[in-house]
Amino acid sequence: MGLRSSHRVYGTGLLTLDLVVGPGEEAPARWFAGGTCGNVITILSFLGWESFPIARLNGDIASQIVRHDLEQWGVNLEYAALAPQVSTPIIVQRIKRRASGASVHSFSCNCPYCGSWLPSFKPVRHDTAMEVSANWNPPTVFFFDRVSRGMLTLANAAAEGGALVVFEPSAKGDPRHMHEAIEIAHIVKYSDQRFPESLSAIETSPSTRVEIQTHGGSGFRYRTKFGKRASNWKCKRSLPTVETVDSAGAGDWFTAALISKFPNGLDDLLELRAGELREVLDYANTVAAWNCFFEGARGGMYTVSKRQFQAHVRKLQSGQIQVRPRHKETIADFEQFDLSPACPAC
């Protein structure tokens, strides 16, 4: 399945400004566009897709930094500032280093300076979603990681337009919305840390063809339904690495790599054979492992070129599990901004 120029992904969900602190007292604070949806959309742009986040960014400093980061990776921001606009969600990520050298992350929604609550996520409204979906150039793939009436309106419109719909819930939402989202989605992926039990997407949804439950560093399991019956769960272990610098964002890379193998969207999924799906999942698993050689959810993108990325992945796939890339500073150049967007209150 080779890529073509028209592969287009729209995504809605968590798009944030991440304030990364540490490791170590001497490390400067760094700012990145982040969030599950933000990372998946940006990674897919890095991989050659037309990527469109659907969000409500306003003109605050936080949104300017997010836009600057997304733009440098070629992300299309046509639908990134929909009305009514709201403050950009901000998440503080603290990194500490274990004696082994591995990174440990903690996350906070409180300002590290004054302790106030930082702006939180607000979904696209239903009326806005209706207007967008009535006028958009239909996507090849639609991705969403949360549920609301507006998000479901977009997902349903994408599905009716023939798009492959990928749903990756990060938390339990309204049960009715969750049920509707699973009924729309063709691929459902979720973490056992958030959903210890199966979401039973394969049994309950007429649309779901692949259900994936990730198990952190130990791997994932998946099952499919391409005929009348669902397959049994199949387990895959994470790819071993000689040096794991940071596992943050590995799941986002897995999702983006998975989506990247469906340039013709739903048609590609429906034409898959079992062996081909294993190859797709092996590729996604390898890309997730590659990300662990770099600090930060998308640190590798700032450190190596796309050509180097492809070469590293090929080495990992061939069993050469040690990647030693040339390291350099991984933050974008934000000197043009007044770097005090962490908290509207202070």
DALINRA-V241964 format. One record per run of one state. SS is the DSSP state (helix for helix, strand for strand, loop for the rest). FROM is the first residue (numbers start at 1). TO is the last residue. Records with the same first field share a line. If there is no record, write none. Layout:
# DALINRA-V241964
SS: FROM-TO / FROM-TO
This chain:
# DALINRA-V241964
loop: 1-7 / 13-15 / 23-29 / 35-35 / 47-49 / 54-55 / 58-60 / 73-75 / 77-80 / 82-85 / 87-89 / 98-102 / 109-109 / 111-116 / 118-125 / 136-140 / 145-148 / 161-163 / 168-174 / 185-186 / 192-200 / 205-209 / 215-215 / 225-233 / 238-249 / 261-265 / 271-273 / 292-298 / 304-305 / 318-346
strand: 8-12 / 16-22 / 30-34 / 50-53 / 56-57 / 76-76 / 81-81 / 86-86 / 90-97 / 103-108 / 110-110 / 117-117 / 141-144 / 164-167 / 187-191 / 210-214 / 219-224 / 234-237
helix: 36-46 / 61-72 / 126-135 / 149-160 / 175-184 / 201-204 / 216-218 / 250-260 / 266-270 / 274-291 / 299-303 / 306-317
